[in-house]
Amino acid sequence: MTQPPSQPPNQPPQQQPQGGFGAPQTPPPPQGPPQTPPPPQSPPSGAPQPGYGYPQAPQQPGPYGQQPGPYAQPGPYGQQPGPYGQPQQPGPYGQQPGYGYPQPQYPGGPGTPPPGSGSKNPFKGKPGLAIGAAVVALAVIGGTVFALTSGGDDDKKPVADKSDDPKPTASAPVNPGDGSGDGGEDPEDLNSGRQPGEAKVLWYKEAPDAPGSGADAPGMWITDKTAVKAAYKQLFAYNTGDGNPTWDPITFPQKICAVTPQQTADDKVVVAYESGTSDRAKCNQLQQIDLNTGEKGWKTELADGALFDSAITISMSITGKTLMVGRSQSGVAYNVDSGKKLFDKKKYGDACFPTAFAGGSKLIAVSSCDATGSNEHDEMQELDPTTGKAKWTQKFDKGWSVARTYSLDPLVVYSTNEDKKAWNISTFGSDGKYKSQVSFDEDFAPQCGWAILQRDLQGCKGVAADSTTLYLPTEATSGANEVVAINLANGKEKWRVKSPADESMLPIRTEGGKLIAYVEPSYDAGGQVVSIPTGGSSHKPVKLLQNPAGAAEVENGFFSKDFDWVDGRFYLSTTRLNGNDDTKEKLMLAYGK
């Protein structure tokens, strides 16, 4: 698939990483890494041969700059051949034609490189920025629904009000976090014919009615006793073991338009809903919710930004005690416990407007600078979550745009260059300096959502990282795919392992020296959750859960999905409702022992 170049080119930092091969699946238009010139669409002069499926333009430095990027052009960070401007080795964009240039695709993840001439390994050790297959595109489209029964909750009349306490019902007993559970009712008989060794469907829920135009179902949060899911105008809470309601559904006056992907240490989140029903409604009503009780905490209205600083769509994230809310050209930080405003992140420097934020272990801001001038570029900063002060600033070369953060600690960034149809994956140290970039060709395929109106830095699933290694899935052209472990110290491949089934395997997270991954289902076989040793010489997947074949059709019908592995249970939910009135849509599934 090709990646749509929908995001304005911004620029990657100034140190020279080299172009990396695996862009996310629903990649944003190629934009680029930091300050080394982005890789050319074709091999730069004297650069290696044309890329695997990219045009044969001369190479340019990677996003970091002065070195030739994977395509013989300076990387996004310039000064070096790599995207970050490393010495003269061809950076991710240099020396060779762009094997890894993304084709226009859904913004956000790498796409599948177009077929084209050129060596299979044009970068020979240099980062090749080929945008991986756009597998993710499917994940963004609200999928078809297999009509299964029960669990559907009808929309209720709006009840959300300023700081009203819903007085939810008492929580159901907590099940031990070992994946066990009695399971709820099974009217669809999803566990029928369950074979020895197969896990069971603990519970299954259908989605509420949605308008014919469809509706978002963002966010899925798991606590030690409650699984909470947002859908259209409502929040639903289910006991993790049996699926019984933990508290009554919360219905907001208007549709939910943003949520915090993270929850606080004491299991609180913030949900944003729209100010009205018109096309000009703003996503500015912020409500804190306790995931364990359903109680509403503080509520506030996000103030309007300056002219052209829109709140029609926003992003939200939590870092420690700080809630960061991003508008189109600025951000506002609040104390997540009290709702008190902490600081504004506004225009600074060379007409730099903050356009995206990522939160969690760190608070990262990405700004678009001098957008209409000759020095147009992106800048990335780490902010102090309490004061908003920048700890460091990394400038990207012109033409490169920061599209995704695959990890915050360590900081791993996926950037693209729309003009060059190139991508780059680079790692930065705690001081913001470039450390390495993926330096081999591969079509990586994490699952990333749409990011057309604004960048969704944390919108990718199917990617994981620990302190030394990045784990990315490859694109499966036929049969099984692979998960590749990439050394963050030098951008080189450590090892790779093939999916144990004919379906794709997607990383979920790392824990206890192992990588936990989800093997997707087929039409007649359930998916799997597997554990892969990250150290040693053997990386053979070990099965943790084998989902039942009787539920394969339902499991396989979650096209736009979120998934997680918590306390020995596997959770799968939709992220988009299509509004089909002919069938009941799926909302969420839970599997366990």
N, C-alpha and C positions, 0 to 999 in steps of 0.2 A: 504494500500500500504506500501511498505517498503521503508525506506529511504536509499539511497545508501550512504554508508560511503565513500564519495569521498574526504573529506578533511582531511588533516593530522591532527592527534589529536593535539590540542593545549590545553593550560590549562586555566581554569578559575581562577579567583581571589582567594586570600587567605582568605577571610572571609567566613563564612559559610552559605550560603543560603541553602535552601533546594530545592530539585529537584522540578521542576515544571511540571505540566502536560501539557501544550499545546504547543507542538512544532509547528513550522510553517508548512504550507502545503507542500511545496516542500522542506522538510528539508534537510539540508546537512547531511552528515553522522554524526552520533552522535559524538560529540566531546565534550569538556566539559567545564564546568564552572571552576571558579577559584580554588584556592588552596585547596580544600578539596577533597580527593580522589573521583573520580566519582563513581557513583552508579554502583554496579555490575550488571551483566546481570541477575543474579538471586538474591534471597534474600541473604543478607550477613549472615554470621553466626549468628544465633540467630536473624536474621532479620526476618521481616515478611515473609509472604508466597510469593511464586513466583509471579512475577508481572503479571498483566492482560494479557499481551501477550508476556512477555519477558522470556528469559531463566532463569532458576533458579540458577543462580550463586550467590555466597555469596555477600552480600551487601558491598559496599565500600563507602567511604565518598564521598560527592558531590564534585563538582568542587572546592569548596572552602575549603575544607577540613578536619579537624579532626573529624568531626562527621560523623556518618554513613550517607550516602546519602540516597536518597529515597530507595535505594536498600541496605541499610545497609552498605554502604561504605561511606567513607568520601566524602563530596561534592567537587565541583571543587575548592573551596577555602581553603580547608583543615584545620586543626585545629578544626574544628567543625564538627559535624556530617553532617551538611548541606554542600552544595557545597562550601560554603565559610568557612568551618571549624568551625562550631559552636559546642557548647557543645554537650553533648552527646545525644542529641536527634537524632533520625535518621534523617539524612538530606534528601534531595531530593532523595538521593540514598540509603538511609539506611534502615534499618529495614525490609523492605519488598522486596519481589522479585520485580523485576521491572515491575510494571504495565505499567509504562510509558516508556518502552524503545522503542525507535524508531526502526522501521525496516529499513533496508536499503532502502533509497529512494532518490528522487531527492534532491540534497543538497539544503539546504536553509530552509526548513520548516519542520514541524513535519510530520511524516507520520502516517499512521494508525497503531496502535499497532497490532501486529499479534495476532490472537486468541490464547489464551493459558490458562492454568489453573491458578488458583490463585484467591484471593479474588478480588472483584470488587473495593474494597477500601483498597488496601494493605498498604497504607501509613497512614491511620488513622490520618490525620492531618499533616502528614509529607509530604514534597513535593514528589509527584510521578512524575517521568519524563517519561511520556509516550508520545511518539511522536505522535502527532495527525494524523489523517488520511491525506494521501497525496493527498488531493483534488487538491492541487495546481499543481500537475503534469500536469493536463490537461491544465492549464493555460499557461504552458510553450511550449506546442506543437502548432505550427502554425495551427490553426484550419481550418476546412473546410469553404468554402465560399458560401454564398447564393447569387446567382447572382441577384443583383439589379442594376439598372442603374446608370446613371449620376454621375457627380462629378469627374470621373476619370481624372487624369492629366497625360499626357504622359511625359515620361522622356525627359528632354531637354538636349542639349549638355552642357558640363561643362562650367560654367561661373564663378565659384568662383575663385578669384585670391587674391593675397596678398593685403589686405586692399582696395579692389575695392568697390565702393559704387554702389549698384544696382539701386539706384534711384527708389525705389518702387512707386507704384501708391498710391494715397492718400487713407487714411483710410475711410471706410464707416462710416456713422453716428453711434454714440454710442447709444445702447439701454439701457434703465434704468435697473439697477440691481435687478429687482424684478421677474425675470424669464419670463417676457413677451417678445414678439418679433413677427414680422410679419411672420417669417419663410421664407425659400427659396422655390424654385420650388420643386415640389413633383412628379417627373415623375414616381416614383414607386408606387405612391398612397398609401404611408404608413399610411396616416391619414384616409384612406377610412373606413367608417363605425364607425368612432370615437364616442364613447358613452358619454353621459353626465357625467362630472366629470373626464374624461380621459384627460391627458395632450396631447400635440401634438408633433410630430416630427418637430422641428424647421428647421432642415436640416440634410442631410445625404450625405456623401462623399465616393467615392470608392478610392481604393489605386492605386498608379502608378504600372506599370509593374515591376516585380521583376524577378531575375534569377531563373531558375528551381530549384536551390538548396535552394531557399528561401532567405529572407533578414530580418534584424531587423527593427523595427519601434519604436525606443525608444523615451521616452519623450512626454509629453503632457502638455502644459503650457497655462493657462488662465489669461488674463488681463481684465481690465474693458471693453475692446471693441474687443479683438482679442483672438481667440483660435488658437494655433499653434501646429502643429503636424509634427514629423519627420518620414520619411519612405524611406528606402533604401539610395538613394543619395540626397534626397530633403527635404526641409522644406516648409510646406504649411501653409498659414494663412487665417483664415475665420472670418468674422464678427460674433460675438457671437449670435446676434439676428436672422440674416437671412442667414448666411452661405456664403454670397458673399465674393469673395477674398478681403482681406484687403491689401495685397501687392502681387506682382508677386512671384511665387515659386522660391526658391533659389536652384540651383543645384550645388552640389559639385563635384570636379573632380573624387573622389572615394567614396565608400560607407561610410556612417556614422557608426562609431564604438563605440562612447560613447557620452553622453550628461550630462549636469548638471541637476539633477532632480529638483533642486531649481532654482528660478529666483531671480535676485537682487531686491532691493527695487524700482529701477527705471526700472524694467522689461527687464533686459538683461540676456542672457544665454550664455554658451559656448558650441560649438559643436565640436567634434573631428572626423576627417575622416582619412582614411588610406593613406599611402604614395605611394601605388601602387596596383597592382592587383595580385601579386604572393602570395603564401601561407606564405611567409616570410615578407609580408608587415607589417609595424608598424602602430599602432594607435597613430600617433604623430603630426598630423596637427590640431592645435587648432585655432578656429575662434570664436570671440565674435559676437553676433547678438542681435539687438534691436528687441524685440518681437512686439512692436507697429508699427514700421516703416519698418522693414526688412533690415535696414541698417547694413552693416558690420562694425565692429569696428576693434580693433587690431587683428593681426594674428601672431602666433609664432609656432615654431616647438619644440616639447618636445625633449630634448636632451637624448641621450642614457644613460642608467645606467651602472653600473659596469658589469663585467662578470656574466652571469646568471640573471641579473636584466632586465627582458624583458618588452618591451613596445608593444608587439603584442596585448595584451589586457590591458586596463587601466580603472580606475574608476575616476570620477570627482564629486566634490561637492562644494557648495558655503557656506561659513560661514562669514556673514558680508561682508567685502570688500575682503575676501580671497578666491581664487579659489585653491582648493587642487586637485592635479592630482597624482594618485597612480599608480606606476609601480608594478611589481611583488615583488620587495624587497626594495622599497624606495618610497619616494614621493617628489613632487616639488610644492611649493606654489607660486602663482602669485597674484599680485593686479588685481582684476577682472575688474577694470575700465581702467587700463593702460596696462596691460599685463606684467608689470615689475615683475621680479622675486623677491620674498621675502625671501625664505629660502628653504633648502633641509632638508628632514627628512630621515636620513640614519641609517645604522647599529649602534647599541649602546650596551653597557653592555655585557651580556652573549651571544654574537653572536645573538643579537635580530635584526631581519630584519622586518621593517614595511611592512605588506602585505595587509592591508585593511584600508580604512578611511571612516568615516561617517561625514557629515556636515549638517549644518542648524543652530539651536540655539547654538550648541556647535561643536567643532571639535574634533572628537575621532579617535585615531589611535590604531590599533591592530597589534601586532608584534608576529612573530614566533621566539622563542628563542632556541638556542642549538639544532637545528633540528636533528642533527645526533649524539648528545651526550646523556649521561645518564640523563641529567637534562632538557630534552625537555619539553617545556611548552609555553603557550601563555601569553602575557602581554597586558594590555589595558591601554591607557593613554588619558588624555584630554590635548590637545595642545593649547597654546596661539595662536590664528589665525594670529597674527601679527608677532610674533617672532619665533614660532615653539617650544618654550620651554615647557617642560612637566609640567603641574600643579600638577599632581599626577600620580602614577603608581599602577596598581592592577595586581598582579600575579595570574595566574590560575594554578591549579594542573596539573601534567603530565597526558596526555590523554584527557584533555578537550580543546575544540576549540571554540572560539567565532565565531558564525555563523551569527547572525542577531542582529540588534539593533531595537527593536520594538518602542522605543521612545528615544529621546535624552535629553529631559527636561520634566519630570524626566528621568534619564537614566535607561532604561530597556533592558536587554540583554538576548538573547536566545543562549545558548551554548550546545554543544553536545559532547558525548564521543563515538567515533566510536567503540572502542574495547568492551565497555560495552553496546553499543546500548542504550544509555541513553541520556536524554536531561534535561535542566534546564532553568528556567526563573527567573532571579533575578533583583532586583532593587538596584541601587547605589546612594549614596548621592552626593552632590556637591563637596565633598572632595574625591570622588572615593571609599569611604568605603561601604562595603556591608550593605544593610538595611534589605532586606527581599527576600524571594523566594516563588514562587507559591507552596502551601503546600497541594494540594488536587488533586485527580486524575480526569483527564478529557482529552478527545481527542480534542485538539484545532486544528482548521483548517484555519489559515490565508492563503492567496494565495501568494506564494513566487515563484520567477523565478529560473532559473537554476543558479548554482554557482559552476560549476565544475572546471573551470580553475583558478578561483580566488574567494574569498569570496565577496559576494554582500551584504554588511551589511544592506543596505537600500532597498533591493529588495522585500519587502513584502507589499501587499495590504490587506485590510480587518482587520486592527488592528488600534486601536486608544487609546489615553491616555490623561488624564488631570493631574493636579497637584497631585491628590490623588488616581486615579483609572486607571487601565488598562482594556481595553475592547477587548475581544477575541471571535471569533465565534467558535462554536463546530463543529465537523464533523457530518454530517447528514448521518446516516446509512439507514434511510428510512423516507421520509417525511421531515417535518420542522426541522431545527436545532435551536440552541439557541445562544444568545450572553450573555457572562458571564462578570460581573463586578467584578474585583479583587482589593481588598484593597492593595495598595502598601506599607502601613505601616507594614502589617503583612503577606501578601501573601494569605490571606483567601478570600473566596467568599463573596461578599456583596449581590449580587442578580443576577438573570438571567431572561431572557425574551425569550419567544419562537417567532420564525418568524411568522408573520401574514399570511403567505402563506405556501404551501407545499415545497417551494424552500428555499434555504439557504439565510440567512440575514448576510451581511458583514458590519462591522463598516467602516465609511468613515472618520469622524472627530468629534470633540466636539466643540460646539459653544453655547454661551448663556445658559449654564447649561443644555444642551441637547446633546444627542448623535445622530448624523445623520448617517443613515445606508441605504444600498442598498439591496433590496430584489430581488434576481435574477429572471429572467423570466422563463416560461415554454414554451413548444412548441406552446401553444395556448393562453397564457396570458402574458401581458407585465409585466415588472418588476415594482418595487415601490421604492420611496425614502421616508423614514419614519423618524420621530423624536421621540426619547425616553427620557423622563425626567430622569436625572441622580440622582436627589435628591428625598426626600419624600418617600412615601410608594408605590406609583403606578408607574410602569414603562411600561405601555401599549403603544405600538407604535402608533403614530398618523401619518396618511398618508399625505405627502406633495405633492407628485406627483404619479399619477397612469399612467404608460406608456401605450399607446394604444395597444390593442390586435392586430390591423392590422400590427404592426411592430414587433410582438413577434418573428417571425421566424428570422428576421434580428438581433434583439437584442440578441436572444439566440445563434446566430452563432459566437459571439465574444468569442472564447475559450481562447485565450491568450490576456488578456485585461487590460486596465487601465481605471479608472473611477474617476470622481470627481463631487462635488456639489459646485457650485460657483454662488453667487448672484441669487439664485432661479432657476438655470438651472442645468440640469444633463448632463454630458458629458461622452461618452463611446467611447473608441478607441482600436484598435488592437496594440499589441506590437511585432507582428511577421507576416511576409508575407510568404506564402508557395510557391509562384512562380507558381501557377497553371495557365496554359495558357487557360484552357477551360472555366474559368469563371472569372468575375471581382471580385476582393477581396474587402472586406469592409475595410474602413479606420477609419471612425469616424461618430458618431451620436450625435445630441444634442436635448434634450427635454426641453420643457418649457410650460408655461401656454398658 
